Amino acid sequence: MSIPVGIDFGNLNSIYAVTRNKGIDIVVNEVSNRSTPTIVGFGEKNRFIGEAGKTKQASNVKNTVGSLKRILGLSFEEQSELAIEQNYVDAQLIKTQEDNVGVRVNYLNQPQEFSSTQLAAMFFSKSKRTIEDETKAPVTDAVITVPAWYGEKQRYAVHDAAKMADLNPVNIINETTAAAITYGLFKPDLPVKSKDTPEVKPRIVGIIDIGHSTYTCSIIAFYQNELKVLGTGYDKHFGGRNIDYAIANHFVEEFKSKYKIDISTNPKAFNRIVASSEKLKKVLSVNTSSSFSVESVMDDIDVKSELAREDLEEMISPLLSKVSGPVELALNQAKISVDKIDSIELIGGTTRVPAIKQQLSQLFKGRPLASTINQDEAIAKGAAFVCATHSPIVRVRPYKFQDINPYSVTYEWERQDISEPNEITSLEVFPKDCPIPSTKIFTLPRSGDFSVHINYTNPLEVSKSTNQKLSRWHIHGISLEEDQESVPVELRLRSEISGFYIIRDAYTLKQDPSITEKPNTGEKNHNNSQKPKYVRDKRLNVKSHTFAISHKALKELKKIEEDMIKQDILVEETEERKNSFEEYIYNLRAKLEGDYVPFVSEDEKEKLQSLLLQEEDWLYEDGEDASKEEYMTRHDALSELADPIRRRYLESEKQKQLAKDASNLSKQQQTNDKKVVQNNEGRDEKSQKIDKEGDVDMAD
């Protein structure tokens, strides 16, 4: 069974958490870091994902893709969004067959194209293997967190990417909601709501998350083991990367005049400046000024400068002027004032910037800004807990949470009777600000198979980058009796916590024969016959047309990902065999001049040394790109010649150890014998001392 996993899918770094019976733990990656770069790189033989991709990025800029969260599910027609993201992605962004954003890179020595969903799947595949390697447990079920501004299209892209990576996305939840769950789990002093105390007021908390690219504020009402999101506001173009690039562009301009170089024309050099700018930003969060330097950044020129915090704050003043936006949006949606907020929790690395904290403090009228939950790991832990609530192998306490519907959603269907102009053909099922998840049941008369379209009620409320039309559903299998003109069809409509609007089930109804009309018995109501009661008759087939990839396409893409994983593993194992062979050559050469000297003849030594030199030359020339099997064959051939010498050495060492053990045993026995003699002598002396002091032998 799968261990419950939570994945905080970040734009710069991602964090993994797992729920076990003893608590929620953060998973470290292969280099023992608690966060993993959200990055995918492509090389001549294999891919470089996560830490490996970050390491290779500086030398492989055009074939390395970051900002996966930003381009996932992005339509190529959204030119304004595309132009912004192209500033942060050095790889070539292209239009896929589905009119979405993809990339063109050089992989396996040839140009290849991948969709943004495939890129996310590559990262999730690596994440899965990292978690399995660290926990030594199988991983299939995962809850993945996404920004609140993600529409249904982006959420389906996350769902499909997880499926490609052989993961089961149990839920896809908002980042601030996941962090709120962590807050609720570890706060024992929250108000307790029960049937006996319905008047108890919740604790109202503002959770502010400013990460690498997005700023989100959620206002949340907490009770013990329960939370409800009252309002959420966001700015999808406000984050740490804006500060990093402001610093980087400042130094680019400075170095033009100072060193006569234009770093903006060199992607590799600019990438290094951005990386150093990110480090400088962190230093300036705790210091008032700091130096800045990058060695051999371009044309073998070392660059140096310095920056004061006040200068940085002036640089990012346009950004700071937008701090109030998400907070005001969240408060308006929650319909409460700042005075009603009990506490404010900060999460996300960018909330550590002093100027931003100062602005937030002013917004909340000087209230303390708390960080009682881990700013970097709270989201992943909340996601892991949600996953555990669905797990059959981990027991956790029940926890109820409700998010908020960002936009009104309407279900529309075809007209049943063309001659009836007043026939209802649409219904606002999930109004704006209603809680999610939620289920509604709706019945309408139908004479045959029909379709239902799900759309946003007020397209003007939705951002331009969000698809206005959501999905289309076909309901078929309706059959009428000879005397029927139509049949009632019951639809179960559902808004999922993952952000999907669906038709869960559809049934035809029939009148319950056990219920008959009753005669009029009342005085006031002269038509009080009991309405006929309907029961479910036949379950209908429901076919969806959503943003999700078709089953056939998903199967094909999953096979492509599996083939790439096999290639990555083959390259990794080949590199391990190569390193093992190289290490064996050096170790054997050293032992021939050291430990093996008494056990090797001159002929054997000369033959082996000649072969070692030959293999070393091959390794660094023709063997640089040899196959895994060839490394193994040459290693085995060399071992076969050296093993007789090794056995002699080991036999000698064994005899030495046996002699040493025998000697130690003899010494131990002598020590034990000496202790026995000393103990006996001690008892005799004690007995003689007692007799001298006048003890009487009663036997006499």
TILOGU-480791 format. One record per residue (C-alpha): x negated, z negated, y. Coordinates in Angstrom, 1 decimal, padded with zeros to 4 digits. Layout:
BEGIN
SITE,X,Z,Y
...
! end
This chain:
BEGIN
SITE,000.0,000.0,000.0
SITE,-001.1,000.8,003.5
SITE,-002.5,-001.9,005.8
SITE,-000.4,-002.0,009.1
SITE,-002.4,-000.2,011.8
SITE,-002.0,000.0,015.6
SITE,-003.7,002.8,017.5
SITE,-004.1,002.5,021.3
SITE,-004.6,006.2,021.9
SITE,-006.6,006.2,025.2
SITE,-007.7,009.0,027.3
SITE,-011.4,007.8,027.5
SITE,-011.6,005.4,024.6
SITE,-009.2,004.4,021.8
SITE,-008.9,001.0,020.1
SITE,-007.7,000.2,016.5
SITE,-006.1,-003.0,015.3
SITE,-004.8,-004.1,011.9
SITE,-002.4,-006.8,010.9
SITE,-003.4,-009.0,008.0
SITE,-001.9,-012.3,006.7
SITE,-004.3,-014.3,008.9
SITE,-003.6,-012.4,012.1
SITE,-004.3,-009.3,014.0
SITE,-007.9,-008.0,014.1
SITE,-009.7,-005.3,016.1
SITE,-011.5,-002.7,013.9
SITE,-015.0,-001.9,014.9
SITE,-016.4,001.6,014.4
SITE,-019.5,002.9,012.6
SITE,-021.8,001.5,015.4
SITE,-019.9,-001.8,015.6
SITE,-018.2,-001.0,018.9
SITE,-014.6,-002.3,019.4
SITE,-013.6,000.9,021.1
SITE,-014.2,004.5,020.1
SITE,-014.6,007.5,022.5
SITE,-011.5,009.7,022.4
SITE,-013.6,012.9,022.1
SITE,-014.0,015.9,019.7
SITE,-017.1,018.1,019.7
SITE,-017.9,021.2,017.7
SITE,-021.3,022.3,016.4
SITE,-023.0,025.0,014.2
SITE,-022.3,023.1,011.0
SITE,-019.7,020.4,011.6
SITE,-017.7,018.5,014.1
SITE,-018.7,015.5,016.2
SITE,-015.8,013.1,016.7
SITE,-015.8,009.7,018.4
SITE,-019.2,008.1,018.8
SITE,-021.0,011.2,017.5
SITE,-019.1,013.4,020.0
SITE,-020.0,011.1,022.9
SITE,-023.7,011.2,021.8
SITE,-023.7,015.0,021.6
SITE,-021.7,015.5,024.8
SITE,-024.5,015.9,027.3
SITE,-026.2,018.6,025.2
SITE,-023.0,020.2,024.0
SITE,-020.8,020.2,027.1
SITE,-018.9,023.5,026.6
SITE,-018.0,022.6,023.0
SITE,-016.9,019.1,023.6
SITE,-013.3,018.2,024.4
SITE,-012.2,014.9,026.1
SITE,-008.9,014.0,027.9
SITE,-007.0,014.6,024.6
SITE,-004.1,012.5,025.8
SITE,-003.7,014.5,028.9
SITE,-003.7,018.0,027.4
SITE,-001.6,017.0,024.3
SITE,001.7,018.8,024.4
SITE,001.0,020.3,027.9
SITE,002.6,023.6,028.5
SITE,000.3,026.4,029.8
SITE,002.9,027.3,032.3
SITE,002.4,024.0,034.1
SITE,-000.3,025.5,036.3
SITE,-000.5,022.5,038.7
SITE,-001.1,020.0,035.8
SITE,-003.4,022.5,034.0
SITE,-005.6,022.9,037.2
SITE,-006.0,019.1,037.4
SITE,-007.0,018.7,033.8
SITE,-009.4,021.6,033.9
SITE,-011.5,019.5,036.3
SITE,-012.0,016.9,033.6
SITE,-012.4,019.2,030.6
SITE,-015.6,021.3,030.3
SITE,-014.4,023.3,027.3
SITE,-012.4,026.5,028.0
SITE,-008.7,025.8,028.1
SITE,-006.5,028.7,026.7
SITE,-002.9,029.6,026.1
SITE,-001.8,029.1,022.5
SITE,000.9,031.2,020.7
SITE,003.4,028.5,021.4
SITE,002.6,028.7,025.2
SITE,000.8,025.4,025.1
SITE,-002.7,024.4,026.1
SITE,-005.5,024.8,023.6
SITE,-009.3,025.2,023.6
SITE,-011.8,027.9,022.7
SITE,-015.1,026.6,021.4
SITE,-018.0,027.8,019.4
SITE,-017.7,026.3,015.9
SITE,-019.6,027.3,012.7
SITE,-021.5,029.9,014.9
SITE,-018.3,031.7,015.9
SITE,-015.7,031.4,018.6
SITE,-012.6,029.5,017.4
SITE,-009.4,028.3,019.0
SITE,-007.5,025.1,018.4
SITE,-004.3,023.7,019.8
SITE,-004.2,020.3,021.6
SITE,-002.2,019.0,018.6
SITE,-005.0,020.0,016.2
SITE,-007.6,018.3,018.5
SITE,-005.5,015.1,018.4
SITE,-005.2,015.4,014.6
SITE,-009.0,015.7,014.3
SITE,-009.4,012.4,016.2
SITE,-006.7,010.7,014.2
SITE,-008.3,011.8,011.0
SITE,-011.6,010.3,012.1
SITE,-009.7,007.1,013.2
SITE,-008.1,006.8,009.7
SITE,-011.5,007.1,007.9
SITE,-013.1,004.6,010.3
SITE,-010.3,002.0,009.7
SITE,-010.5,002.6,005.9
SITE,-014.2,002.2,005.9
SITE,-014.1,-001.0,007.8
SITE,-011.1,-002.7,006.2
SITE,-011.8,-001.4,002.6
SITE,-008.0,-000.8,002.4
SITE,-005.9,002.4,002.3
SITE,-004.3,003.5,005.6
SITE,-001.2,005.6,006.0
SITE,001.2,003.7,008.2
SITE,000.4,003.5,011.9
SITE,002.1,002.8,015.3
SITE,000.6,004.9,018.1
SITE,000.9,004.1,021.8
SITE,001.5,006.6,024.5
SITE,002.0,006.6,028.3
SITE,005.5,005.9,029.6
SITE,005.5,009.3,031.3
SITE,005.2,011.1,027.9
SITE,008.3,013.3,027.4
SITE,009.8,014.2,024.0
SITE,007.5,017.2,023.7
SITE,004.4,015.1,024.0
SITE,005.8,012.5,021.6
SITE,006.5,015.1,019.0
SITE,003.0,016.4,019.4
SITE,001.6,012.9,018.7
SITE,003.9,012.7,015.7
SITE,002.7,016.1,014.4
SITE,-000.9,015.3,015.0
SITE,-000.6,012.1,013.0
SITE,001.1,014.0,010.1
SITE,-001.8,016.5,010.1
SITE,-004.2,013.6,009.8
SITE,-002.3,012.3,006.8
SITE,-000.8,009.4,008.7
SITE,002.8,008.2,008.8
SITE,003.7,007.5,012.5
SITE,006.1,004.6,011.9
SITE,006.8,004.4,015.7
SITE,005.4,005.9,018.9
SITE,005.8,003.3,021.6
SITE,004.9,002.9,025.3
SITE,001.6,001.3,026.1
SITE,003.0,-001.4,028.4
SITE,005.7,-002.3,025.9
SITE,003.0,-002.8,023.2
SITE,001.0,-005.0,025.6
SITE,004.2,-007.0,026.3
SITE,004.7,-007.6,022.6
SITE,001.2,-009.1,022.5
SITE,002.1,-011.3,025.5
SITE,005.3,-012.5,023.9
SITE,003.6,-013.2,020.5
SITE,001.0,-015.6,022.0
SITE,003.1,-017.4,024.6
SITE,004.6,-020.5,022.9
SITE,006.2,-021.7,026.2
SITE,008.7,-018.9,026.7
SITE,012.4,-019.7,027.2
SITE,014.5,-020.0,024.0
SITE,017.8,-018.2,024.0
SITE,020.5,-019.2,021.6
SITE,024.2,-019.2,021.2
SITE,024.2,-022.8,022.5
SITE,022.2,-022.0,025.6
SITE,023.3,-018.6,026.8
SITE,022.6,-019.6,030.4
SITE,018.9,-019.9,029.9
SITE,017.1,-017.5,032.2
SITE,014.2,-015.3,030.8
SITE,010.7,-015.3,032.2
SITE,010.2,-012.2,034.3
SITE,006.7,-010.7,034.0
SITE,005.2,-007.7,035.7
SITE,002.7,-006.0,033.4
SITE,000.3,-003.6,035.2
SITE,-001.8,-001.2,033.2
SITE,-004.4,000.9,035.0
SITE,-006.5,002.8,032.6
SITE,-008.7,005.9,032.7
SITE,-006.1,008.3,033.9
SITE,-002.7,006.6,034.3
SITE,-001.3,003.7,036.2
SITE,001.9,002.0,034.8
SITE,003.9,-001.0,035.9
SITE,006.6,-002.5,033.7
SITE,009.0,-005.4,034.6
SITE,009.9,-007.3,031.5
SITE,012.2,-010.1,030.6
SITE,010.9,-012.5,027.9
SITE,012.5,-015.0,025.6
SITE,011.0,-016.5,022.5
SITE,010.6,-013.7,019.9
SITE,012.4,-011.2,022.2
SITE,011.7,-009.0,025.2
SITE,013.5,-006.4,027.2
SITE,012.0,-003.8,029.5
SITE,013.9,-003.9,032.8
SITE,012.1,-001.2,034.6
SITE,009.0,001.0,034.4
SITE,007.2,003.0,037.1
SITE,004.0,005.1,036.8
SITE,001.6,007.4,038.6
SITE,000.1,009.8,036.0
SITE,-002.7,010.8,038.4
SITE,-004.1,007.4,039.2
SITE,-006.9,005.9,037.1
SITE,-010.5,005.1,036.6
SITE,-011.5,008.8,036.3
SITE,-010.4,009.3,039.9
SITE,-012.9,006.7,041.0
SITE,-015.7,008.0,038.7
SITE,-015.3,011.5,040.2
SITE,-015.1,010.2,043.7
SITE,-018.5,008.6,043.2
SITE,-019.9,011.6,041.4
SITE,-018.8,014.1,044.1
SITE,-020.3,011.8,046.8
SITE,-023.7,011.9,045.1
SITE,-023.5,015.7,044.5
SITE,-023.1,016.2,048.2
SITE,-025.9,013.7,049.0
SITE,-028.3,015.3,046.6
SITE,-027.7,018.8,048.0
SITE,-029.5,017.8,051.2
SITE,-031.8,015.1,049.7
SITE,-033.2,017.0,046.7
SITE,-032.1,020.6,047.5
SITE,-030.1,020.9,044.2
SITE,-026.4,021.6,043.6
SITE,-025.5,019.6,040.6
SITE,-021.9,020.9,040.6
SITE,-023.2,024.3,039.3
SITE,-024.7,022.7,036.2
SITE,-022.0,021.3,033.8
SITE,-024.5,019.3,031.8
SITE,-026.1,017.7,034.9
SITE,-022.7,016.9,036.4
SITE,-021.6,015.3,033.2
SITE,-024.5,013.0,033.3
SITE,-023.8,012.1,037.0
SITE,-020.2,011.3,036.0
SITE,-021.3,009.1,033.1
SITE,-023.7,007.2,035.5
SITE,-021.0,007.0,038.1
SITE,-018.7,005.2,035.6
SITE,-021.4,002.6,035.0
SITE,-022.0,002.2,038.7
SITE,-018.2,001.6,039.2
SITE,-018.4,-001.3,036.7
SITE,-021.4,-002.8,038.4
SITE,-019.8,-002.7,041.8
SITE,-016.8,-004.6,040.4
SITE,-019.0,-007.6,040.2
SITE,-021.7,-006.9,042.8
SITE,-021.5,-005.8,046.4
SITE,-024.1,-003.0,046.1
SITE,-026.2,-001.3,043.4
SITE,-028.8,001.4,042.9
SITE,-028.0,004.7,041.3
SITE,-030.5,006.9,039.4
SITE,-030.6,009.6,036.8
SITE,-033.9,010.9,035.3
SITE,-034.5,014.7,035.1
SITE,-030.9,015.5,035.9
SITE,-031.6,019.1,036.8
SITE,-034.7,021.3,037.2
SITE,-036.8,018.3,036.1
SITE,-035.8,016.4,039.2
SITE,-035.2,012.6,039.1
SITE,-032.5,011.5,041.5
SITE,-032.1,008.1,043.1
SITE,-029.7,006.5,045.6
SITE,-027.6,003.4,046.2
SITE,-024.0,002.6,047.0
SITE,-022.3,-000.4,048.5
SITE,-018.8,-001.6,047.4
SITE,-017.4,-001.2,050.9
SITE,-018.5,002.4,051.0
SITE,-016.9,003.0,047.6
SITE,-013.6,001.5,048.9
SITE,-013.7,003.8,051.9
SITE,-014.2,006.8,049.5
SITE,-011.2,005.9,047.4
SITE,-008.9,004.9,050.3
SITE,-006.5,007.8,049.5
SITE,-006.2,006.4,046.0
SITE,-005.7,002.8,047.2
SITE,-002.9,003.9,049.4
SITE,-000.9,004.8,046.3
SITE,-001.2,001.4,044.6
SITE,002.3,000.3,045.6
SITE,004.1,003.3,044.2
SITE,004.5,002.4,040.5
SITE,005.3,-001.3,041.4
SITE,008.1,-000.3,043.7
SITE,009.5,002.2,041.2
SITE,009.6,-000.5,038.5
SITE,011.2,-003.1,040.7
SITE,013.8,-000.6,041.9
SITE,014.7,000.4,038.3
SITE,014.8,-003.3,037.3
SITE,017.0,-004.1,040.3
SITE,015.0,-007.2,041.2
SITE,012.8,-008.3,044.1
SITE,009.2,-009.4,044.0
SITE,010.4,-013.0,044.5
SITE,012.0,-013.0,041.1
SITE,008.7,-012.2,039.3
SITE,007.4,-015.3,037.5
SITE,003.9,-013.9,036.7
SITE,001.8,-010.8,036.7
SITE,-000.5,-009.7,033.9
SITE,-003.2,-007.1,034.4
SITE,-004.5,-004.9,031.6
SITE,-006.7,-001.8,031.6
SITE,-010.3,-001.5,032.8
SITE,-009.5,-000.2,036.3
SITE,-007.6,-003.4,037.2
SITE,-011.0,-005.0,037.4
SITE,-011.8,-003.0,040.6
SITE,-011.7,-005.6,043.4
SITE,-010.0,-003.4,046.0
SITE,-007.2,-002.6,043.6
SITE,-006.7,-006.3,042.7
SITE,-006.6,-007.1,046.4
SITE,-003.9,-004.5,047.0
SITE,-001.8,-005.7,044.0
SITE,-002.1,-009.3,045.2
SITE,-000.7,-008.3,048.6
SITE,002.2,-006.4,046.8
SITE,003.1,-009.5,044.9
SITE,002.8,-011.7,048.0
SITE,-000.3,-013.6,047.0
SITE,000.8,-014.5,043.5
SITE,-002.1,-015.1,041.0
SITE,-003.0,-012.0,039.0
SITE,-003.5,-013.2,035.4
SITE,-005.3,-011.8,032.4
SITE,-004.2,-014.2,029.7
SITE,-004.1,-011.4,027.2
SITE,-007.1,-009.3,026.4
SITE,-007.2,-006.5,029.0
SITE,-008.7,-003.9,026.7
SITE,-007.1,-004.8,023.3
SITE,-003.6,-006.1,024.0
SITE,-002.0,-002.6,023.5
SITE,-003.6,-002.0,020.1
SITE,-002.6,-005.5,018.9
SITE,001.0,-005.1,019.9
SITE,001.2,-001.8,018.1
SITE,-000.3,-003.3,015.0
SITE,002.3,-006.0,015.0
SITE,005.1,-003.5,015.3
SITE,003.7,-001.6,012.3
SITE,003.6,-004.9,010.4
SITE,007.3,-005.4,010.9
SITE,007.9,-002.3,008.8
SITE,005.3,-003.2,006.2
SITE,006.3,-004.5,002.7
SITE,002.9,-006.2,002.2
SITE,002.5,-008.3,005.4
SITE,005.0,-010.9,006.5
SITE,005.5,-011.4,010.2
SITE,008.2,-013.2,012.1
SITE,011.1,-011.2,013.5
SITE,010.6,-009.9,017.0
SITE,013.2,-008.0,019.0
SITE,012.1,-005.6,021.7
SITE,014.0,-003.1,023.8
SITE,012.6,-000.4,026.1
SITE,014.5,001.4,028.8
SITE,015.8,005.0,028.9
SITE,014.0,006.8,031.7
SITE,016.5,009.6,032.2
SITE,020.1,010.3,031.5
SITE,020.7,012.4,028.4
SITE,023.7,014.6,027.6
SITE,024.9,016.1,024.3
SITE,026.6,019.5,024.7
SITE,028.5,021.6,022.1
SITE,030.5,024.9,021.9
SITE,034.1,025.2,023.0
SITE,036.5,024.8,020.2
SITE,039.5,026.6,021.8
SITE,038.6,029.3,024.2
SITE,042.2,029.3,025.6
SITE,041.8,025.6,026.5
SITE,039.9,025.4,029.9
SITE,040.0,021.6,030.0
SITE,038.4,021.0,026.7
SITE,035.5,018.6,026.8
SITE,032.3,020.3,025.8
SITE,029.7,017.7,026.8
SITE,029.1,014.0,027.0
SITE,026.6,011.8,028.7
SITE,025.6,009.7,025.7
SITE,022.6,007.8,026.9
SITE,022.7,007.0,030.6
SITE,019.6,006.4,032.7
SITE,018.3,002.8,032.3
SITE,020.3,002.1,029.1
SITE,018.3,000.2,026.4
SITE,016.6,002.0,023.6
SITE,016.8,002.1,020.7
SITE,020.5,002.7,020.7
SITE,023.2,004.3,018.5
SITE,026.5,005.9,019.6
SITE,029.2,007.3,017.4
SITE,031.3,010.2,018.6
SITE,034.1,012.2,017.0
SITE,035.4,015.7,017.9
SITE,037.7,018.2,016.2
SITE,035.9,021.3,014.7
SITE,037.2,024.3,012.8
SITE,033.8,025.4,011.5
SITE,030.1,025.0,011.7
SITE,028.8,024.3,015.2
SITE,025.7,023.5,017.3
SITE,024.9,020.6,019.6
SITE,022.3,020.9,022.4
SITE,020.6,017.8,023.8
SITE,019.5,018.1,027.5
SITE,018.7,015.9,030.4
SITE,021.8,015.3,032.5
SITE,020.2,015.6,035.9
SITE,017.2,018.1,035.6
SITE,016.2,017.4,039.2
SITE,015.4,013.7,038.3
SITE,012.9,014.9,035.7
SITE,009.3,015.7,036.6
SITE,008.5,019.4,036.6
SITE,006.0,018.9,033.8
SITE,008.8,017.6,031.5
SITE,010.8,020.1,029.5
SITE,014.4,020.1,030.7
SITE,015.9,021.1,027.4
SITE,015.2,018.7,024.5
SITE,016.5,020.0,021.2
SITE,019.2,021.9,019.3
SITE,021.0,020.7,016.2
SITE,023.1,022.8,013.7
SITE,025.9,021.0,011.8
SITE,027.1,023.1,008.8
SITE,029.1,022.6,005.7
SITE,032.5,022.2,007.3
SITE,035.4,023.5,005.2
SITE,039.1,023.4,006.0
SITE,042.2,023.1,003.8
SITE,044.8,025.9,004.0
SITE,047.0,023.9,006.3
SITE,044.3,022.7,008.6
SITE,043.3,024.2,012.0
SITE,040.5,021.7,012.5
SITE,038.9,018.6,011.0
SITE,037.5,015.5,012.8
SITE,033.7,015.4,012.7
SITE,031.9,012.1,013.3
SITE,028.4,012.3,014.8
SITE,026.0,009.4,014.8
SITE,023.8,009.9,017.8
SITE,020.6,008.0,018.2
SITE,017.9,007.3,020.8
SITE,014.8,006.2,019.0
SITE,012.2,003.7,020.2
SITE,009.7,006.6,019.7
SITE,011.5,008.5,022.5
SITE,013.4,011.0,020.4
SITE,017.1,011.8,020.9
SITE,018.6,012.9,017.6
SITE,021.7,013.3,015.5
SITE,021.2,010.9,012.6
SITE,024.2,011.8,010.5
SITE,027.4,014.0,010.6
SITE,030.6,013.5,008.5
SITE,034.0,015.1,008.2
SITE,036.8,012.5,008.3
SITE,040.1,012.3,006.5
SITE,043.1,010.1,007.1
SITE,043.1,006.9,005.0
SITE,046.1,007.3,002.7
SITE,046.5,003.5,002.5
SITE,047.5,003.3,006.2
SITE,050.9,004.6,007.2
SITE,052.8,004.6,010.5
SITE,054.8,001.4,011.2
SITE,058.2,001.4,012.9
SITE,058.6,000.3,016.5
SITE,058.9,-003.6,016.6
SITE,058.0,-004.4,020.2
SITE,060.2,-004.5,023.2
SITE,057.7,-003.5,025.9
SITE,055.9,-000.7,024.0
SITE,058.4,001.8,022.7
SITE,055.8,003.9,021.0
SITE,053.6,001.3,019.2
SITE,053.3,003.1,015.8
SITE,049.9,002.4,014.3
SITE,047.4,005.1,014.9
SITE,046.1,006.8,011.8
SITE,042.9,005.4,010.5
SITE,040.2,007.9,009.4
SITE,037.5,007.4,006.8
SITE,034.4,009.4,006.0
SITE,035.1,012.3,003.6
SITE,032.1,014.6,003.3
SITE,028.5,014.3,004.6
SITE,027.5,017.5,006.5
SITE,024.1,019.2,006.7
SITE,022.2,018.6,009.9
SITE,019.4,020.9,010.8
SITE,017.2,020.2,013.8
SITE,015.3,022.5,016.2
SITE,013.0,020.2,018.1
SITE,009.5,020.4,019.6
SITE,008.2,019.4,016.2
SITE,006.1,021.9,014.2
SITE,007.9,023.5,011.3
SITE,007.2,022.1,007.8
SITE,005.5,025.3,006.7
SITE,003.2,025.4,009.8
SITE,002.4,021.7,009.5
SITE,001.4,022.2,005.8
SITE,-000.9,025.1,006.8
SITE,-002.5,023.1,009.7
SITE,-003.0,020.1,007.5
SITE,-004.8,022.3,005.0
SITE,-007.1,023.6,007.8
SITE,-007.9,020.0,008.8
SITE,-008.6,019.0,005.2
SITE,-011.1,021.9,004.9
SITE,-012.8,020.8,008.1
SITE,-013.0,017.2,006.8
SITE,-014.6,018.5,003.6
SITE,-017.2,020.5,005.7
SITE,-017.9,017.4,007.8
SITE,-018.4,015.3,004.7
SITE,-020.7,017.9,003.1
SITE,-022.9,018.1,006.2
SITE,-023.0,014.3,006.4
SITE,-024.0,014.0,002.7
SITE,-026.5,016.8,003.0
SITE,-028.1,015.0,006.0
SITE,-028.2,011.8,004.0
SITE,-029.9,013.6,001.0
SITE,-032.4,015.2,003.4
SITE,-033.3,011.9,005.0
SITE,-033.5,010.2,001.6
SITE,-035.9,012.9,000.4
SITE,-038.0,012.6,003.5
SITE,-038.2,008.8,003.1
SITE,-039.1,009.2,-000.5
SITE,-042.1,011.5,000.4
SITE,-043.5,009.1,002.9
SITE,-043.0,006.0,000.7
SITE,-044.6,007.6,-002.3
SITE,-047.6,008.7,-000.3
SITE,-048.1,005.2,001.0
SITE,-047.8,003.7,-002.4
SITE,-050.3,006.1,-003.9
SITE,-052.8,004.6,-001.5
SITE,-051.5,001.1,-001.9
SITE,-049.5,-000.5,-004.7
SITE,-049.9,002.3,-007.2
SITE,-053.7,002.5,-007.0
SITE,-054.4,000.5,-010.2
SITE,-051.8,002.5,-012.2
SITE,-052.6,006.1,-011.3
SITE,-055.3,008.3,-012.5
SITE,-057.3,010.6,-010.2
SITE,-055.7,013.7,-011.7
SITE,-052.2,012.3,-011.3
SITE,-053.0,011.2,-007.7
SITE,-054.4,014.5,-006.7
SITE,-051.5,016.4,-008.2
SITE,-048.9,014.2,-006.6
SITE,-050.6,014.3,-003.2
SITE,-050.8,018.1,-003.3
SITE,-047.1,018.3,-004.3
SITE,-046.1,015.8,-001.5
SITE,-047.9,017.9,001.1
SITE,-046.2,021.0,-000.3
SITE,-042.7,019.4,-000.2
SITE,-043.3,018.0,003.3
SITE,-044.2,021.5,004.6
SITE,-041.1,022.9,003.0
SITE,-038.9,020.2,004.4
SITE,-039.9,020.9,008.0
SITE,-039.9,024.7,007.6
SITE,-037.7,026.5,005.1
SITE,-036.0,023.3,004.0
SITE,-034.7,022.4,007.5
SITE,-031.2,023.9,006.6
SITE,-031.3,023.7,002.8
SITE,-028.3,022.8,000.7
SITE,-027.4,019.3,-000.5
SITE,-028.1,020.5,-004.1
SITE,-031.6,021.7,-003.3
SITE,-032.6,018.4,-001.7
SITE,-031.4,016.6,-004.8
SITE,-033.2,019.0,-007.1
SITE,-036.5,018.7,-005.3
SITE,-036.1,014.9,-005.1
SITE,-035.5,014.7,-008.8
SITE,-038.4,016.9,-009.7
SITE,-040.8,014.8,-007.6
SITE,-039.3,011.6,-009.0
SITE,-039.9,012.8,-012.6
SITE,-043.6,013.1,-011.9
SITE,-043.9,009.8,-010.1
SITE,-041.6,007.7,-012.4
SITE,-044.3,007.1,-015.1
SITE,-046.6,005.6,-012.4
SITE,-043.7,003.6,-011.0
SITE,-042.8,002.2,-014.5
SITE,-046.4,001.0,-015.0
SITE,-046.3,-000.7,-011.7
SITE,-043.0,-002.3,-012.4
SITE,-044.2,-003.5,-015.8
SITE,-047.2,-005.0,-014.3
SITE,-045.1,-006.7,-011.6
SITE,-042.8,-008.0,-014.4
SITE,-045.7,-009.5,-016.3
SITE,-047.0,-011.1,-013.1
SITE,-043.6,-012.6,-012.4
SITE,-043.3,-013.9,-016.0
SITE,-046.7,-015.5,-015.7
SITE,-045.7,-017.0,-012.3
SITE,-042.5,-018.3,-013.7
SITE,-044.3,-019.8,-016.7
SITE,-046.8,-021.4,-014.4
SITE,-044.1,-022.8,-012.2
SITE,-042.2,-024.1,-015.2
SITE,-045.4,-025.8,-016.5
SITE,-046.0,-027.4,-013.1
SITE,-042.4,-028.5,-012.9
SITE,-042.6,-030.1,-016.3
SITE,-045.8,-031.9,-015.3
SITE,-044.1,-033.2,-012.2
SITE,-041.1,-034.4,-014.2
SITE,-043.4,-036.1,-016.7
SITE,-045.2,-037.9,-014.0
SITE,-042.0,-039.1,-012.4
SITE,-040.9,-040.6,-015.8
SITE,-044.2,-042.5,-016.2
SITE,-043.9,-043.8,-012.6
SITE,-040.4,-044.9,-013.2
SITE,-041.4,-046.8,-016.4
SITE,-044.3,-048.5,-014.7
SITE,-042.0,-049.5,-011.9
SITE,-039.6,-051.2,-014.3
SITE,-042.5,-053.1,-016.0
SITE,-043.8,-054.4,-012.7
SITE,-040.4,-055.6,-011.7
SITE,-039.9,-057.4,-015.0
SITE,-043.3,-059.2,-014.6
SITE,-042.4,-060.2,-011.1
SITE,-039.2,-061.8,-012.2
SITE,-040.9,-063.9,-014.9
SITE,-043.5,-065.2,-012.4
SITE,-040.6,-066.4,-010.1
SITE,-039.3,-068.8,-012.8
SITE,-036.6,-066.9,-014.6
SITE,-035.8,-068.6,-017.9
SITE,-035.3,-066.7,-021.2
SITE,-032.0,-068.2,-022.4
SITE,-032.8,-067.2,-026.0
SITE,-035.3,-070.0,-026.2
! end
